[in-house]
Amino acid sequence: MALDVPLEAPAPTDVGSLVRHWRQRRRLSQQALSDQCGVSTRHLSYIETGRARPSATMVGQLSEALAVPLRERRRLFTAAGFVPDTSELPLGAPALADVNEALEQILAGHEPYPALVIDGGWDLVTANDAAYRLLADVPAELLEPPVNVVRLSLDPRGLAPRIANLDEWRAAILSRIRHEHDTTGDPRLAALLAEFPVRGPQPTPGIVLTLRLSVGGHVLSFLTTTTVFGTPGDVTVAELAIEALYPADPATRALLGST
């Protein structure tokens, strides 16, 4: 039986409706939110109905209390008539040169093990040589930018036939994407959930999920970790995630160490 993907209502554009949208998404009552922000429920009600305009300070407090993602936080400030308190720069912008250098150092330092960087929609941003070596037999058309890592791993023409524990891996990835979608409401994640619906009873992973990938007649086993930038003030940086794969057994460590 397929699990339904939450249908997204048209995104509101006025600040009051946006506040109400995020309050309801976080399952908070007006009383609970007003208590967190130190305002009366009457004032919060006036903000949500458009009878009162929040100050920039109040928009920031509401965003913090509701854990609004940086991308949507910018919408809140703009809808309230203020300059957003966060930026959204392209990754190649000079101001993000230090971020790019840090990414390259992390990827290079992880050799000979695979590591890649993805954005908030799970599109590939960059990867190290070890990661690209795992994709050597993938059809070229699947590697044309933008490359979506979820589609690449679950597509029958991509890595899916080579993933020995595909059912377990698919369930874990889709569970993570559903959690991220519940948190952010990102339509890119909703599209992935609609494209790859979860069906039937799902396998229960062990204490730590491993990715078991067939490469060159061997089955490599990897543990995965995810690293994000702490307290970023830019949307692009906030949505970056470094996915690093580590050998899960001595055989994989030996094989990768010999390449």
C-alpha positions as CSV (number, residue, x, y, z in Angstrom):
1,M,0.0,0.0,0.0
2,A,1.4,3.4,-1.0
3,L,1.9,6.1,1.6
4,D,0.5,9.4,0.5
5,V,2.7,12.4,0.0
6,P,1.3,15.4,1.9
7,L,-0.3,17.7,-0.6
8,E,1.2,21.2,-0.4
9,A,-1.3,24.1,-0.3
10,P,-0.5,27.1,-2.5
11,A,2.2,29.1,-0.7
12,P,0.7,32.2,1.0
13,T,2.4,35.5,0.3
14,D,1.3,37.8,3.1
15,V,3.2,37.7,6.4
16,G,0.2,36.8,8.5
17,S,-0.7,33.8,6.5
18,L,2.9,32.7,6.4
19,V,3.2,32.8,10.2
20,R,-0.1,30.8,10.5
21,H,1.2,28.3,8.0
22,W,4.4,27.6,9.9
23,R,2.6,27.6,13.3
24,Q,0.2,25.0,12.0
25,R,3.0,23.0,10.4
26,R,4.8,22.9,13.7
27,R,1.5,21.9,15.4
28,L,1.6,24.9,17.9
29,S,-1.4,26.7,19.3
30,Q,-1.4,30.5,19.3
31,Q,-1.0,30.3,23.0
32,A,2.1,28.2,22.8
33,L,3.7,30.4,20.2
34,S,2.8,33.7,21.9
35,D,4.3,32.3,25.1
36,Q,7.6,31.5,23.3
37,C,7.7,35.0,21.7
38,G,6.6,36.9,24.8
39,V,3.5,38.5,23.1
40,S,-0.2,38.2,23.8
41,T,-2.3,35.8,21.9
42,R,-4.4,38.8,20.8
43,H,-1.4,40.4,19.2
44,L,-0.4,37.1,17.5
45,S,-3.9,36.7,16.2
46,Y,-3.8,40.2,14.8
47,I,-0.6,39.4,13.0
48,E,-2.0,36.3,11.5
49,T,-5.2,38.0,10.3
50,G,-3.4,41.0,8.9
51,R,-4.7,43.5,11.5
52,A,-1.2,44.1,12.8
53,R,2.1,44.3,11.1
54,P,5.0,42.7,12.9
55,S,8.3,44.5,13.4
56,A,11.5,43.1,12.0
57,T,12.4,42.0,15.5
58,M,9.1,40.1,15.9
59,V,9.6,38.4,12.5
60,G,12.9,37.2,13.7
61,Q,11.5,35.9,17.0
62,L,8.6,34.1,15.2
63,S,11.1,32.6,12.7
64,E,13.3,31.3,15.5
65,A,10.3,30.0,17.6
66,L,8.9,28.2,14.6
67,A,12.3,26.9,13.3
68,V,11.6,28.3,9.9
69,P,14.2,27.3,7.4
70,L,16.4,30.1,6.1
71,R,14.9,30.0,2.6
72,E,11.4,30.5,4.1
73,R,12.7,33.0,6.7
74,R,13.6,35.3,3.8
75,R,10.1,35.1,2.5
76,L,8.7,36.1,5.9
77,F,10.9,39.2,6.1
78,T,10.1,40.2,2.5
79,A,6.4,39.7,3.1
80,A,6.6,41.9,6.1
81,G,8.2,44.6,4.1
82,F,11.8,44.2,5.5
83,V,15.1,43.3,4.0
84,P,15.8,39.7,4.8
85,D,18.4,39.1,7.6
86,T,20.0,36.3,5.6
87,S,21.5,36.1,2.1
88,E,21.0,33.7,-0.8
89,L,24.2,33.8,-2.8
90,P,25.2,31.5,-5.7
91,L,27.9,29.0,-4.6
92,G,30.4,30.6,-7.0
93,A,30.0,34.1,-5.4
94,P,33.3,35.6,-4.1
95,A,31.7,35.9,-0.6
96,L,31.5,32.1,-0.5
97,A,35.1,31.4,-1.5
98,D,36.0,30.2,1.9
99,V,33.0,27.8,1.9
100,N,34.1,26.4,-1.4
101,E,37.7,26.0,-0.2
102,A,36.4,24.2,2.9
103,L,34.4,21.8,0.8
104,E,37.3,21.0,-1.5
105,Q,39.5,20.4,1.5
106,I,37.0,18.0,3.2
107,L,36.4,16.1,-0.1
108,A,40.1,15.7,-0.8
109,G,40.9,14.8,2.8
110,H,38.4,12.0,2.7
111,E,40.2,10.2,-0.1
112,P,40.5,7.2,-0.9
113,Y,36.9,7.0,0.4
114,P,33.9,8.5,-1.4
115,A,32.4,11.8,-0.4
116,L,30.0,14.2,-2.1
117,V,28.1,17.4,-1.5
118,I,24.4,17.8,-2.2
119,D,22.0,20.7,-1.9
120,G,18.6,20.9,-0.3
121,G,16.9,19.1,-3.2
122,W,19.5,16.3,-3.2
123,D,21.1,17.6,-6.4
124,L,24.9,16.8,-6.7
125,V,27.0,19.9,-6.1
126,T,30.5,18.3,-6.2
127,A,32.2,15.1,-5.3
128,N,35.7,13.7,-4.9
129,D,37.4,11.3,-7.3
130,A,36.6,8.3,-5.2
131,A,32.9,9.0,-5.5
132,Y,33.1,9.5,-9.3
133,R,34.9,6.2,-9.6
134,L,31.8,4.4,-8.2
135,L,29.8,6.0,-11.0
136,A,32.2,4.8,-13.8
137,D,29.6,2.4,-15.3
138,V,26.6,4.7,-15.0
139,P,25.1,5.8,-18.4
140,A,26.4,9.3,-19.4
141,E,22.9,10.7,-19.7
142,L,22.2,10.1,-16.0
143,L,25.3,12.2,-15.2
144,E,24.2,15.3,-17.1
145,P,23.7,18.2,-14.7
146,P,21.7,18.6,-12.6
147,V,22.4,15.1,-11.2
148,N,19.9,14.2,-8.5
149,V,21.5,11.7,-6.1
150,V,18.2,10.1,-5.2
151,R,17.2,9.4,-8.8
152,L,20.8,8.3,-9.6
153,S,20.7,5.7,-6.8
154,L,17.1,4.4,-7.3
155,D,16.9,4.6,-11.1
156,P,17.1,1.1,-12.6
157,R,19.6,2.5,-15.2
158,G,21.7,4.0,-12.4
159,L,23.1,2.5,-9.2
160,A,19.9,0.5,-8.2
161,P,20.9,-2.8,-9.8
162,R,24.3,-2.6,-8.1
163,I,23.0,-1.9,-4.6
164,A,22.9,-5.3,-2.9
165,N,20.5,-4.1,-0.1
166,L,18.4,-1.9,-2.3
167,D,15.1,-2.3,-0.4
168,E,16.7,-1.4,2.9
169,W,18.6,1.5,1.3
170,R,15.6,2.8,-0.5
171,A,13.4,2.8,2.6
172,A,16.1,4.6,4.6
173,I,16.6,7.3,2.0
174,L,12.9,7.9,1.5
175,S,12.4,8.0,5.3
176,R,15.1,10.7,5.5
177,I,13.6,12.7,2.7
178,R,10.1,12.5,4.2
179,H,11.5,13.8,7.5
180,E,13.3,16.7,5.7
181,H,10.1,17.5,3.8
182,D,8.1,17.5,7.1
183,T,10.6,20.0,8.5
184,T,11.0,22.3,5.5
185,G,8.0,21.8,3.2
186,D,10.5,22.0,0.3
187,P,8.6,21.2,-3.0
188,R,11.7,19.6,-4.4
189,L,11.4,16.9,-1.7
190,A,7.7,16.5,-2.3
191,A,8.4,15.8,-5.9
192,L,11.0,13.1,-5.0
193,L,8.5,11.4,-2.6
194,A,5.8,11.4,-5.3
195,E,8.3,9.9,-7.8
196,F,9.4,7.2,-5.5
197,P,6.5,6.3,-3.3
198,V,7.0,4.0,-0.3
199,R,5.0,0.8,-0.8
200,G,4.2,-2.1,1.6
201,P,6.0,-3.1,4.8
202,Q,9.5,-1.7,5.1
203,P,12.6,-3.6,6.1
204,T,14.0,-2.8,9.6
205,P,17.6,-1.6,9.4
206,G,20.2,-2.7,11.9
207,I,21.8,-0.5,14.4
208,V,23.6,1.4,11.6
209,L,22.5,1.3,8.0
210,T,25.1,0.3,5.5
211,L,25.2,0.8,1.8
212,R,26.3,-2.4,0.0
213,L,27.4,-1.6,-3.5
214,S,28.7,-4.1,-6.2
215,V,31.8,-2.7,-7.9
216,G,34.2,-4.6,-10.1
217,G,33.1,-8.0,-8.9
218,H,33.3,-7.0,-5.2
219,V,30.6,-5.9,-2.8
220,L,31.8,-2.8,-1.0
221,S,30.1,-2.0,2.3
222,F,29.9,1.7,3.5
223,L,28.7,3.5,6.6
224,T,27.4,7.0,5.8
225,T,27.7,10.3,7.7
226,T,26.2,13.7,7.0
227,T,27.9,17.0,7.8
228,V,26.3,20.4,7.6
229,F,27.7,23.9,8.2
230,G,26.9,25.2,11.7
231,T,24.8,28.4,12.1
232,P,25.0,29.5,8.5
233,G,23.7,32.9,7.5
234,D,23.2,32.1,3.8
235,V,20.4,29.9,2.3
236,T,22.8,28.2,-0.2
237,V,25.3,27.3,2.6
238,A,22.5,26.2,5.0
239,E,21.2,23.7,2.4
240,L,24.5,22.1,1.7
241,A,25.2,18.6,3.1
242,I,28.4,16.6,2.9
243,E,27.7,12.9,2.5
244,A,30.8,10.9,3.5
245,L,31.1,7.1,3.0
246,Y,33.4,5.1,5.3
247,P,34.4,1.4,4.9
248,A,32.1,-0.8,7.0
249,D,34.4,-3.8,6.9
250,P,38.1,-4.6,6.5
251,A,37.6,-6.0,3.0
252,T,36.2,-2.7,1.8
253,R,38.9,-0.7,3.5
254,A,41.6,-2.8,1.9
255,L,40.1,-2.6,-1.6
256,L,39.7,1.1,-1.5
257,G,43.1,1.6,0.0
258,S,44.6,-0.2,-2.9
259,T,43.1,2.0,-5.6
